[in-house]
Amino acid sequence: MWLSCGPSVHLLFLTTGSRSSAARNNIITAVGQAGINVWASRGATLAHNTIWQAQENAQSCILINAYTHDDTPSGPVLTRCANLTLWANLLVRSATARAGPVLQIRDNGLDPNSTFVSAHNVYYDQKGLGPVPFQWGRGAMLEDERYGTAFIGNATGWSLHCSTTLHQSFCDINSIEADPQLNANFTPLACSPARGRAAPSLPSGMKLVTDDFSGRTRPVDQFDSGAVQSNINGGAKPLPPVPAAFAKIPAFYGVGPGPVYSKEWPYDYWAARVCKDLYVDAVNGTDNQAFNYDSNYSYPFKTIGGALVAINQCDRILLKGGQNHVGGFGIFRPNVTVTTNPADLPAARAKVVCSPATTGANPCIRTGDGLYGGAAAITLTNFDVVMSGSSSSSCIHLNEGAGSGTSAYWAFYLAARGLSTTKSFIKHMSLTDCGLHGIKLSTFVKDVVVENMTITRPKGTGIEVRGGGNLIIRGSSILSPVDAGIRLGGGARNVLVERNIIKNFGGRGIILGSDNTEVMYMDVDWARTNNDWHDNINTTVRNNILDGGAGAGVSFYSARDAVVVHNTLLNVAASMQAGVLLDVSPKQLGPTLTTGPPNANITFKNNIVTLGGPVTANLMVEARLMQGTILNKYLSGTPPNGTCPAAQHHRRMLRALMGHRALMAAAKAADIVSTTAALSEMQLKDSQPNNRRELAASFADSYLNAPGEVGRNPDGSCPIFPPDNAWHLDVTSLPVHANSKSIKTHIGGGNLHPDFGGGYTANGQRILYGIPFVVVDSRKGTPMVPIDIPLTGYADESDILPGGYPIPPNATVEGAYNNCPDNPCGGDRHVLVVDNATCLLYETWRSFPPAVTGTGRWQADQVSRFNLSRNAVGRPLGWTSADAAGLPILPGLVKWEEVVVKGVIDHAIRFTGPNSRRAYAPPATHFAPTGYTDLDAPYMGMRVRLNASFDCSPLAQAAQVFCTALKKYGGIFADNGSPWYFSGTAHLLFPSRRQCEVVWGLAVGVLITCTLSLECIKTPKP
């Protein structure tokens, strides 16, 4: 079997419950993710497969993983793979694929007590062979993530790992890392290391294959590794770009055939039901009542959750008015109503109160899949929701249901009874201080009416729609959302937005489409059709008032068939974008596939638009059209060379590396979409902005997925990002911000303050100024340990790693002596750890070691991970980090070795200030408005530079190094804190920080560094 496919696809999936499954003699090429996924499979055999250029975007050529079965009588059960055989496979990743292993065993992916057979495989990374000693990201890597046996390395180390750590006697025998040298039909050439490599049978004598991909009988002795056998009679099968059987079949659009159900259950049960009312009294109720199918209960329930367990189709839950009812709760049945008891209205409404203690990371009210297939046709009305504390989730989140047709049982019941389809209603409610969105409708949620709602101060979007359709948003007020008022993206279609008022929004007012879309969660038409894959289809926006907003009043991001008429947009685009913005929503599917359709068939008329901002601001255009075009680039595997290389001498590797660099340079010149770096845009050249817009490349992705990777330093240590990273940007030629003087005023006056060197004493213990960091090696005894994130922390914006973090129990905490508690050692309490085995940087905020927590585990309010070898950020825009700006801390610290040993600082320096506005620019990913927040306040990621005229020569040697770096690389505003505090490491031997304090703050200028990754903030006149 020959398989070739586009991105985000696992071509073969051996999954839960499969036994003795086999995948053999397959050619799998040009795949976005894993070529073969093996999940919870016993006795699987993967033999003689050629997986050529898989894992382009993520995962590995072969991925082995576990699966958790949630719905078992005894609770969740984790099922691992067991008795796995990998025999004579060719695993080849392309030079442009995301860095990652060609073979990966995920944590808990394979039963350590089962037999693991692996032999005669050939592994190859087309970037080149892996060096000795091993360096992460170079060569064909193999990884074992399992706790206690964790390993990552190349083929030689993997074989040793198999025998000494895993104690598997037949793993990894006779495998090799080498170029397999295949011809265009994937047949091994005479020079191929795959030729004659495999034994014809297992040690038991069992033959795994007898023929090859073309159905030709293999020889009696040595088999070639891979799917195709050389030197046998008969030609290899042709490999057409698209198999003829598929090429003749037109693309299918629409809903597939429905399921067939028995009319016995729950059909008969529902048909005979008499609808009942269940009462909830938070004071006098009780949840201790036996379940009754007919909902005959003697007492009111104490909680809404208790009533929802007892309810069934067509019942109502009536909340006692004037009471606070504990949330959150989930609805998992169809045709359910929750409302204040009509007898208590209008005098007393019920209030649902949600806090982190009661909801955790869940929304206050949520729907989802349940016994009857989903919470279709629900009604929420006439009660209020308030979220308190540091809640970080939405007030209402409809998922896996909510409209007609999304619960298969409910849809069948309606059709069989001859009933019309039913909608879901959310109406006559107030939602206050929602931790994320006010209301979120997830993919495929349809037939929902939202009306007469008041949504106040949500920390995200007022109403967030990702996919789905047939929606009405009517007559509602959305007040002071941190992000957009209404976002309709991810393929949302058939939406009516009318008679709403949206005030004081922090992002855009109404977005038709989405500026950053993950394709796997979209409900959109496949882009193979002409000019399609739009993010929003057939939306009407009419008779709305939008008053006061940072961004555009209405934005179109790859919308189609949109009508926006008779709306009033007042004081919009106060600090960014335009009154009306037309842009593209590109889908960055991988290094070789990008598509982004232009807006099409847009009607915008009879609207009033006025712009906000201070009277001194330069007027921006009322409407801005970001030019877009379709660009479809499909994953197409580069075929094998087809010829053996000529004899080469010992400099072969050097020439190969030079050739690879030349090829990469040519690729970068030809493929702007996939390889243009955000840093090149920071030079503000006139030619590049137009190119990026015309190509419809994602502005955010150009920064988040910026190409560029570097190996270890000559001494074997990890780099601190590639040389072309934003931290190493030479800013000497960047223009000064027109409002630089005013912005500096709101940082503070006086001299720059080096926040390193020296220290103080607390409880008789010496604490050094600065931020410490430690270097560990997870291959040499540093265990991976869990970190607890409290409910008051930022778990939703942390890198949660099930395998743990390499943080020693005695890692130094900023501003604290060993095992010092929060009192007296308060503050940010950062911990910075570099794992020299993987070149990954781990940073935590508000960190408490096991000796302080008393639980034997670390606790931190936020945990971030960064790959020091790459430019790609690896974290979403909008996420914080251990710094408020979402930045890594370590690259911005002044280090003792730089000042004293090298005499050169080659990066920007992290600094803080007391005020910041609601904005950020690359390399930051997060804002944290504090203190004075108007348009002339500093913003996260803001760069400053010491004036070229400032004379560094009279300063002491340490101060000269500091001064020179501020001229060339400048500083990056990274956190709220004391004014002009520049950060360094905590080192006992640092020279006196007073040497650097002579640098005057007014000699610093604020720079313009906006890129097309994000919309530039508006520049007031000086």
N, C-alpha and C positions, 0 to 999 in steps of 0.2 A: 504494500500500500504506500502510495506517495501522497503526502499532505503538505500543502503550502497555504499559508493563511496570513491575514492581516494582524494588527496588534491586539493586545489584551485578550488573547485566546490561548487556552491550554488545549493542544490538539488531541492528546490522549489523556483520559482521566480514569485511572483505576481507583475506585473510591469505595466508600463505606460498605462493609459487609462482603466485598468481593473476595473470593477464595480461588487460589490457583489460577489467577488470570495471567495471560501471557500477551506480550506485545513483542513481535519479532519480525524481522525483515522489512521494517518500515523505513522510508525516507521522509524525514520531517524537516522542512526548511522555511525560513523567513517567518518566525513566530514572535509575537510581542512578548509573551511570557514563557512559561515552561513548555518544553516540547512534550514531556510526559510527566503527569502528576500522579503520584501514588499516595493515596490517603487511606489509612485504616484498612489495608489490604493484607491478607495472609497468603503466603505462598506465591506472590507475584513473581513472574519471570520476565525480565527485559533483556532480550537476546538479539544480537546482530541488527541493531537499529543504527541508522545514520542520522544523527540530529545535527543539522547543518545550519548554523546561524539562528538558533532560537534565543530566548531570553533577551531580546533586543531592548525591552523596556524594564523588565523586572524578573525576579525569580531566577531559575536556573534551567539548564537543559533537562535535567531530571531532578524533580523535587519530591522528597519523601516526607510525609507529614501525618499527624494524628488527626482524629476527629472526635468531637464530643457529642454523644447522643444525649440530648437534654431530656426528652420525654420518656423516661423509663420509670417503672414502679419504684425503684430505689433511688431515683434522682439522677443527675448527670453522670454519665459513664464515659471516661476517656478511652478510646480504642486506638492503639498504636498499630503500625505495620509490623509484620513478623515474617520470618523465613523468606527473606528477599534474595533474589538472584539477579545480578547484573553481569551479563556475559557478552563479551566481544562487541561492545557498542563503540561508535565513534561520536564523541561529543565535541562540537566545534562552535565557539562563539566568535562573532565578528569583531573587527577592530573598533566599530562604532557603538557596540552594545554598552548598556550601562554596566559598570563594573560589578562583578558578582561571581560566585562560584559556578562552575559548570555542573557540579553535583552537590546537592545540599540535603542533609538530614536535619530537619527542624527539631527543636526541643520537643522531646517525647515522641518524635516521629517514628522511631523504630525500637521495638522491644529489645533491650540489651541482652536479654536471656535467650533470644532466638538466634538461629543460624543466619549469618550474612555471608553470602557467596558473591565474590566479585573478582573477575579475572579477564585478562586479554582485552581490556578496554584501551582506547586511545583518546587522550584529552588534548585539546589545543585551543589556544587563544590566538586569533590572527594578528593581535598586536605584537606577538612575539613570545618566546619561551620565558618561563619564570626564572629569576636569578637565584643564585645560591650565595648567601642565605636568603630565605624566603622574604619577599616584600609584598605587603598587601596590595592588591590591585594589579599585579604584574604576573603574567602567565595564567595558565588554566588552573584555577583554584578549586579545591574540594573542601567542603566544610561539614563539620559535625557540631550541631548546636546543643546537643543533649548535655544536661547538667552532669558534671562529673567526668565527662569524656569529651568536653569541648575541644575542637581542633579546627584550624584552617591552615592550609598550605598547598603545595603543589604535589605532583604524583609521588615523588620519592618519599616525602614526609607522610603522605596518606598511607602508603604501604606499611611504613613503620608504625603509624597510628593503629592500623588494622591488627597488626600482630602483637604489639606490646601493650596497647591500651585496651583495645576491644577483645583481644585474645581470640580472634577468629582465625582459624588455621588456613582458610582458603580465601583470604581477602588481603590485599588486592594483588593477585598473582599475575605476573607477566603483563601488567599494564604499564603504560608509558605516556609521558607528555611529549608530543612530537607532531609536526605537520603531517597529516595522513596522506598527502600527495595523491589526490584523486583526479580523474578526468571529468569532462563535462557531464557524464552520466553517473558520476559518483563511484566509478570503478577504480580500485586501487591500481596505481601505476607500478611499473617494475621496481621503482625506487621507494615504494610506499612501505612504511613500518607496519601498516595494517595487513600487508600481504602475508598470508600463511601464518598469521600470528596466533590464531585460536585453535585450541584442541577441538576435535570433532564431537566430544562428548564430555559430560561431567565425570568426576572421578568415580562415580557410581556406575558409569557406563551408559547413562541415559543421554540420548541425543536431544538437544534443544531445537535444532533445525536440521533439515536434510537438503533443502533447496535454498534459493536466494530470492531477492526481490522480484526478479524476472521469472521465477518459477523453474529455474534451471537447477539440475541436480549438482550439489557441491561434491568435490572430490572425496575420496575415502580417507585421506590423511589430514593434512592441515587445512583449516578453513581460514578465509580472510575475515578479519574483523569488519563489522559494518554490514549493511544490507546487501551489497552487491559483491559477488564473487568474481575474481579475475580468472584468466586462463582456463575457461571452460567453453564448451561449444554453445553456439546460439548467441544472438545479439541481445543486448540489454533493451528493455522496454523503453520507448520514447517517453520523454517527460514534457508534455505540453504545458504552456502557462496556465491554462484552465482545462480540466478534463472535459472532453466533448459532451459528455452526458449532462454536465452542469452548465456548460456554456449556452445550451439551447433553452434552458429553463429561465423564464423571466423572474426578476426579483419578486418575492411575495411581500405584499403589504396588507396589513390588517390583522385581525384576531383569528387565531387558529380554532379548530373545532373544539367545542365545549366538552367537558367531561360527562360521563354517563353515571347517574346516581340511582340508587334504589329509592323508591317512594316510601320505604318503611320508616327510616330514621334519618334526619329528624322531621321529615315531611309530615307524617301522621301526627306526631307529637305537637308540632307547631299548629297544624290545621285545627286541632281541637282545643287549643288554649283559649282561656278567658284572661284578658289582660288585667293585671293587678297593679296597685300602688304600694310601694314599699317606703316606709317613713324612716327618716334619719333624725335622731334627736341626740346631739352631742352631750347633753346633760343626763337625760333619763333613759337613753336607749341601751341596748345590749347586743353584742355580736354573737353571744353564746346561744345560737338557735340552730336547730337541726335543719339541713337542707330539705326543701319541699319543692317538688317539680311544678306544682301548681301555684307556688308563691303564696301559700297560706301561712302567714306568720302572725304570731299573737302580739308581738311587741315591736316598737320601733328599733331600728339598728342604731348603734352608737357611732359608727363611722361609715363613710361612703364606701370605703373599700370592703367592709363587711357586707354591705347591701349588694355590691356588685358581684360578690361571690354567690349570693343567693338568688340573683335575678335571672330572668329568662326573656326570650323574645317577646316584644311588645309591652313589657312592664315599664313603669315609671318609678324613679327614685325622687321622693319629695323631701327636700331639706327643710329643717326647722328654721324659719326666718329669724333674723336678729342674732343668730349664733355664729361663732367661728368654728368651721369644720376643718379637721385635719386633712391636708393633702400630703403627698400626691396619691393618685390612684390610676389604675389602668382599666380600660373597657375592652373586652375581648369577645363580646357577643353582639349580634346584629339587632337593630330595631330597639334601641334602648334610649330612654329620655332621663336626663338629670336636670332638675329645676327646683327653685324655691317652692315650697308648698303654696299653691294658689290662695289658700285661706289666709296666709300671712301677708300677701301682697295687697296693695303696694307699700304698706306701712313699714314692713320689716323684710329686708332681703337677706339671704344667707351669704356668708363669705367663706371661701375656701382659702386657707392660709398654708403656704408651703415654705419650708425652710430646708437648708442642707441636711438637717438631722432627720427629716421625714422623707425627703425625696432622693438624697444622695445625688448621683449624676443623672437621674431620670427627670423628664419633664414633670411639671405639676399634674397635668392631665394628659394621658397618652392613650392611644389605641394601638391595636396590633392583632396578630394572628392568634387564634384560640381554637377551642374545641369545634366551633361551628364555622371556622374558616376566616373569621375577621369581623371587625366591628363596623359593619355596614349600616347605613341608615340610622345614624345616631342623632340625637338632639341635645344640645347644651344651651340652656336659656335661663334668663332671669336669676342669675346669681353672679357673684363677683369673685375674682381671684387676686390674691396679693402674695407676692414672693418676697421673702425677707432674707436678711443676712447676705452671705456671699454666694447665693444660689447662682448656678452657672448653666442652667438649662431653660428651655422654653416654658411658657405658661401652658400652652396647648400644642401637642404634636400629634397629628393624625398620620398613622403609618399602617401599611398592610390592611387597607380597608377604607372605611368612612363613607364611601358613596355606593350607589347601586352597582352591582356587577363585580365588586371586588371581593365579596365573599361568595365562593362558588355555591355553597349550600343555600345562601339567601337568594342568589340570582335564580337558581333552579326552582326554589320554592315559589318565587314571584311568577316565573314563567309557567310553571305547572298549575298554579292557581288562577292564571289569567289576570294577574294583577299588574298594574303599571309599575315601572321602575320608581324607586324612591330616592330622595336626596338626603344628605345630612345637613343639619342646621346648627350654626353657632351664632347666637343672636342675643341682643339685650343683655350684654355683660360688660363689666369693666375688668381689665387686666392691668395690674400695676406692678412696676419694678420687676418685670420678667428678667430672669438671669441670662437669657439669650434672646430668642425671638418671642414676640407676642404670640403669634400663631405660626406654626410650620406645617405645611402639607407636603409630605414626601412623595417620591416617585410613584406614579400610577394611582394616586388618590384622585378620585373623580366625583363629580356631582355633589359639590359642597356649596352652600350658601352662607356667607359671612355678612351679617348686617346689623346695624345699630350697635356697634361695639365701640368702646372707648379703651384704647391701648396707650398707656402712659409710661414713659421712660424705659422702654425695653433696652437691654444692653446690646442687642443686635438689631435685626430688622423688625419692623412692626408686623408685617405679614410676609412670610417667606414661602414661596412655592417652588418646588423642584420637580418638574414634570407634572404629569396628570393633566386634567382639564375639566371642561364643563363646569366652570366655577363662576360664582357671582360674589363680588366684594362691593357692598353697597352701604351708604349712609353711616359710615363709621368715622371715628376720630382717632388719629394716630399722632401722639404728642411726644416730642423730644426723643425720638429713637436715636440711639448712638450711631447706627448705620442707616440703611435706606428706610423709607417709609413702607414701600411695597416692592418686592422683587418677584418677578414672574419669569423664571428661567428653567433650564434643564429640559426644554421641550414642552413647556406649558402651552396649552392650546384651548381655544374656545373659552375665553375669559371675558367677563364684563366687569369693569371697574367704574362705578358711578356714584356721584353725590357724596364723596368722602372729603374730609379735611385732614391735611397732613401738615403739621407745624414743627419748625425747628429741628429738621433732620440733620444728622451729622454726616451722611453720605449723599446719595442721590434720592430724589423724591420718589419717583416711580421708575423702575427699571423693567423694560420689556426685553428679556434676555438675561444674560449673566456675563460678567467680565472675567470670570474664571470658573470654567465648568469641567467637572470630571466626567468623562464620557461614559464610564461604566455605570453611573447613576442617572443617566439621562433617558428620557422617554421621547426620542426624536427619530426622524426619518433617516435612514442610512444614506450617507453622503454619496453613494454611487449614482443616485439620480441627479440630474442636472440642477445645479444651484440650490441644493437642499442641505439638510442637516441644520436647520434653523433652530434657534434657542427659544423662540417664542412664535406661536402661530395663531393668527386669528384672534387678536385681543382688541377690544374696544374700550377706550378710556374717555369718559365724557362727564362734563359738569362737576369736576372736582376742583377744590381749592388747595393749593400748596403755598404755604406762607413761611418763608425763612428756611434756608438750608445751605449747607456748606457746598454741596455739589449741584449738578444739573437738576432742573426740575423734573424733566422727563428724559430718560436715556433709552436709546434703541441699540441693543447688542445682538446683531444677526436676527432681527425680527422679520416676520413675513406676514403680510395681510393685516397690518395694524392700522387702526383708526383712532386718532387722538384729536378730539374736537371739543370746543366750548369749555375749555379749562382755564382757570386763572392761576398763573404762576407768579407769585410775588416774592421779591427779595431772595431769589435763588442764585446759585453759583456764587455765594459770597466769598469763597476762598479757593475754588478750583473749578476746572472744566468750563462749561458754558450753560446758558439757560436751557438749551435743548441740545442733546449730544447724540449723534449717530455714529456708532462704532461697530466693530466686528467682534464676534465671540469665537475666536479660533479654538479648535480642539487639538491640543498638542498630544498626539497619540504616541509619539516616540521619536527617536532620532531621525527616522526616515518617513514619517507620516504626519502631515499637518493639513487640516482643512478648516476653512473659515469662510462661510458664505456672507455676502453683503446683505444689508437690509434690502427688502424687496416689497414693492407694493405698499408703501407707507403713505398714509393720509394724515397731514397735520395742518389743521386750519381752524380759524375762528377762535384762537386761543390768545390770552393776554400774557405777556412775559415781561417781567421787570427783574433787574439784577440787584443783588444785595452787596454787602461789603461797605467799608468806610468811604466817605465822600472823597478821600484822597486817592482812592484806588484807580488804577488804569481800567477803563471799561473793557470787558471781554465781549466777544461776539455773542449775540443772543442764541445763535445756533451754530454748531460746529459739526461738520461732516468728516468723520475719519474714513478715508477711502478704503474700501475693502474689495477683495476679489476672491474667487474660489481658487484654492490651491490644493489639489488632491495628490498626495505622493504615497503610494502604497509600498509596504514592505516587500521588497523583492530581493531574495537572497543572491549574493554574488556567487556565481558558479565557480567550481574549482578551476584552477589554472589549466589543467589538461596536459601539462608537459612537466617532465622532471627537470630540476635545475641543473645547470652545467656544474662541473666540478669546481669547487671553491676552496680557497685556502683559509687559514685560520682567522682572517679578518671578515669572514662571512657575516657574523653577527653584527659587526659595526656597520657594514654596508646595508644590511637589512634594516637596521634601525634608522639609518639615514634615509633609505628609500621610504620607509613608513612615514617619517616626518614630512617628506616631500608630498606623498600621497595625501596626508592629512591636510597639508597646506592647500593643495589643490581642491580638496573636498570643501574646505572652509570657504575658499573663494567662490566655488560654484553653488554652495548650498547655504544661503544666508539665513533661511528660515530656521534650520536646525542648529546652526553653530554660531550665530552672531552673539557675542558676549555683551552683557549689560555694561561691562566696563568700557568697551569701545564706544558705547553711546554716551558715557559720561564726558567724553571729550567735546560733546555738543557740536559735532560736525553737521553741516547743513544737509549733506547727502544721505546720511543714514536714517533720519526720522522718516523721510518719504519712502525709502526702500522698505522699512519695516511695516509701515502702514499699508503700502501697496501689496505686500506679500501676506497681509492678514495674520502675521505672527502674533502670538500672545505677548502683550506687554509685560505681564507678570512673569510669564514663563521664561522670558529672556533673562531675567535675573534669577528666579528660583532654580531654573535648570541650566544655568550658564555652563558651557563646556569648560574643560580645562582640568587636568589632573597632573600631579607631580609625584615622583617617587621619593624615597627617603633621602635624607641628607647624607653626604659622604661618610659621616661617622656612624651611620645607622640609626640616628635619631629621626623623629618624625618632623616633617616640615610644619610650618604654621601657615597653611594655605599656599596655593601656587603663586608665582611671582606676579601674575596679572590679576590677582584678586583685588577686590575693592580696598582691603586694608593696606595694600602696597601701592595704591594709586599715587602717582606724582601729581600734585595739585598746583604746582607752581604757575601754570598757565590758565587756570580756571578763573572766570570772571568773579568779581566781588558783587555780592547781593546789593541791589539798590537801596535796601533798607537795613543795611548792615549795622549802622550806628544805633538805630532804635532797638534792634534785636539784641545787640550786645548789652545795652542798658538793662534789659530784663534778665540777663544772666547775672549781672552784678559788676561793680567797679573793682578797683584795686589790681593787684598783681596776680599772675597765675600761681597756683598753689600745688606743688608736687605732693601728692598724697602718698608718699613713700619715703623711706629713710627715717631712722629713729624709731621711737616707740614710747610706751608709757607702762606704768605698773598698776595692777589691780589685784587685791588680795595677796600681795607679795609676789605675784607672778608677772613676768615681763611679756608684754604683748606688742608686737611690731606693727608699725604703720604699713599699709599696703595689703594686697590680696595675695595670699600664698597659693601655690599650686604644687602638686606632686605628680611624679611620673611612675607608673607601675607597668607590669607586664603580665597580662592574664595567661600567658603561656608558661609562666615560671612561678606559679604558686599563688598569684593574687586571685582569690575566688570571686565569682560573680554573686553579688548579694542583692536582696530586694531593698527597696526604699518605700516607706509608707508616706503617702501624701494625705494630709488631713482634709476634712471637708472644707476647711477655710482656705485651702491651698488652690492651686491652679492645675488640677489633674487633667482638665480638658485641654490645656495648652502645654502639656508635658509630653516628653517622649517616653511612653510607657513600654518597658521592655520586659517581657515575661522571663527572659533568661537572666535578668538582673544586671547589676552595674559593678565594675571593678573598683569599688571604693573601699579602701582598708578601714578597719574600725578606728584607727588612730589618725586618719587623714586630718591635716591641719584645717581648722575653721577660721575664716577671716574674723579678726577682732576678738579672738577668744584664745585663752590658754587651754592646755589639754583638759578635755572633759568639763569645760566651764559651762554652766547653765545659762539660760537667757538673762538671768539677773545674777551677776552684773554684766555679762557678755552679750548684750543685745545687738541691735543693728541688723545688717543684711546677712551676716553669717554665711558668706559664700564658701563653697568648696569647689575647687577646680582639680580635675584628675585627667591626665593624659595616659591612655593605654598604649604603650609602645609596641604591643603586639599587633594592634589593628590601626593605629594612628587615629583613633577616635577620641574626641574630647568630651568629657562629661562635666557639666556645671550644674550646681544646685544653689538654691536661694532659701534662706531661713533654715539652715541645716543643723540637725542635732544628732550627735553620734550615739551608738548603742548604749554607751555608759551613761548618757544623760537621759535618754528616753525610758530606760528601764525595761524595754521590750526585747533587747538583744538585736534590734534592727535600727538602721538609719531612718530618720524622718526628715523630710524637706517639703517646703511649700511649692516648689517648682523644680523640675528636672529637665535638662536639655542635653541633647547629644549632637555633635557636629563632626563631620569628617574632615580632618585637617589636610587631607590629600586633594580635595576637590573644591572647585568653585561653586558647584551646585549647593544650594542652601539645604535642601533635604527637609525643610519644615515649611508649613503653609504661611502665606501672608496673613497678618492679623494675630499671629501667635506671639506671646511674650517669651521671655527666656529668663535666665537668672538676672538679666538686665532688663529694664523697662522697655528698651528699644527693640527687644527680640534678638539682640546681637550676642555672639560669643564674647566673653570677657578677655580671655587669655591673649588673643592677638593684639589687643589694644593696650596691654600693660608694658610699661617701661621695665626692662629686665636688667639685673645687675650686670650680666655678661655683656649686654649691649653697651652699657655706659662705661664700664671699667675695663673690660677685656677687648672688645671689638672696637669700641669708640664710635659706633654707628648704630643708629636706630633706623630700620628700613620699613617702618609702618606708621600709620596714623596712631594717635594716642587717645585713649578713652578719657572723656571728662564728663563732669556733671554740672548741673545748675538747678536753682530752686524753682524755676518756672518752665512750663512747657505747654504747647498748644495741642490741639487735636489733629495732628498730622505727623507723617513720617516720610522719609525719603530713603532710597537704598543707600547703604546696605541694611538699614533698619527694616523691621517687619511689623512694628507695633508702636502705638502711641500710648501715652499715659498723661493726659492733661492734668496739670497741677499748678496751684497758685494762680498767677496771671496767665490767662489762656487766649488773649486776643490775637489778632493776625500778626502782630509784630512780636509775639513771643517765640522763643526757640522751638524747634520741632525735632523729634527723634531722628537720628541719622544725619543731622545737620553737620556740615563740615566747616571748620574754621582754619585759617592759615595765618601764621605770623608774617607781618609785613616784610617784604624783601629789604626795605630800608633799615630795618632794625639791625644794629651792629652786635653780632654775637662774640666778636673777637676779645673784648675786655673780660669776658666772663671766665670763671673757673672751668677746668676741663670738662667736668661732668655737666655743668650748665651749658657749655658750648654744644655738646652732643644733643642735649634736650632741645636747645634753641634751634639748631640746624634741622632737626627732624620736624619741628613745627613749621619751618619754612617750606620744606619739600613735601611732607606727607600730611601735615596739619593735625587737627584733632577731630574726633567724632563725638557728638553729643549722644550719650548712651543711657543716662539715668538721671532721675531727679535726686538732687542732693545739694551739697554746699557749692557756692559759685566758683567756677574756674578751678575745680579740683581735678587735677590730672593724675591718673592712676598708674601705679607701678606694683611690682611684686614685693612681698614682705621678705626682705633679706637683711641679715644682721650687719653686713659689711657695706651697705649703701653709703655713699658720701652724704654729707649733710644736705638735707633738702633745701636749706636756706640758700644754697648756692644758686638754685634755679628760681627762687622766688623774685629775683630782680627783673624777670621778664614781665612786662607791663601788659595788663589785660587790654587796654585801649589800643595797643599795637597789633591787635588781632583783627582780621576781617572775616566776615561770614561769606561763604562762597555759594555760587549757584551750581548745584550738582543734580538737578532734576533730570531724570531719564525718561524715556518712553515706556519703561516698565510700569510707571505709575504716572498719573496726571500731575503735572507740575502745580505747585501751589501758586496762588495769585500773588503778584508782587506789587505791594503798595508803592506809591511814589515816594521819593525821599523827602 
